[in-house]
């Protein structure tokens, strides 16, 4: 997951055949599943959000086409580390730090 703004925008254009400046939100997950990056265009420029889970992993939807449409609730659960197919956390911290 070394790609930044430009590398992810190229992936959106070439692999997904989408326009990264369309205003849609594009989500990417690292190989091990503990890192996610979101790319979107806010009208002025590209924005990149990155989240790494300390424990657990992001539960990613399986798709044959490479793209999937999520509701805002499903995306929120995905970013919280909750399996959005059956809502429960993949890891619950017991101690701080």
N, C-alpha and C positions, 0 to 999 in steps of 0.2 A: 504494500500500500504506500509506495513512495510517490505516487503521482499527486500533483497539485492541481491548480486551476486549469492550466493549459492541457495537461495530460488527460485529465478526466473529461474536459470539453471535447477533445479529439476522440476519446472513446465513445462519447455520446453520439458524435457525428458519424464515425466510421462503423462502429460495431452495432449500435442501436438504431442507426439511420434516423436520428431525431435532431432537432435544432436545439442546442444548449441555451439559446437566447429566447426560447419560447415562453419562459415563465414557469415551466413545469419543474418539479423537484426530481432530481435523479439521485438515487441512493446506490452506494457501492459498499461492499463488505470485504474485509481482508480474508486471506486464506484460512487463518486459524479461527475466524469468527468472532474475535473479541474487539475488532476495530471497524467502525462504520464511518463513511464520509457522505455528506449530502451536498450536492451542487445545484444551485439555482441562480437565475438571473432576476434581479429585483427592479429592472428598468434602467439602472444606472451602470451596473457592472455585475460580474459574477461573484457570488458569495459561496464560501466553503465552510461547512460545519463538520467538525470531526469529534467523535466520541469513542473512547476506549473503556471497555469494562474491566474492572480489576479482577472480578471473578465471574464465571458464567460466560455465556456467549450470546450473540444476536441470533435469533431464530429466523432464518431467511426463507421466504417462500420458494417452493420448487416450481420451476416453469420450463417448458420445452422451447419457448420462443425467446427467452432472455429478458423479457419485460413482464411486469405485472403491475396492476393498478391496485393501490391500497387506499382505504378510507383514511381520513385523518385519525380516527380512533385506532385503527390497525397500525399506522405509522408510529403513533405515540407509544403504543404497547411495545412495538419492535424496538424503539429507541430506549425504552426502560428495561429491556432485557426480559420482557414477558413474552411467553409463547402465545402469540395472538390467536392461534388456532384453538387453544384451550388456556384461557387467561390464568396464569400463575407465574410467579417470578422464578427465573432459572437459578437464582442465588439470593438468599436473604442474609445480610450481614448480621453477625452476632455481637461483634465488638467494633468500636470505632478505632481507626488507626491501624 
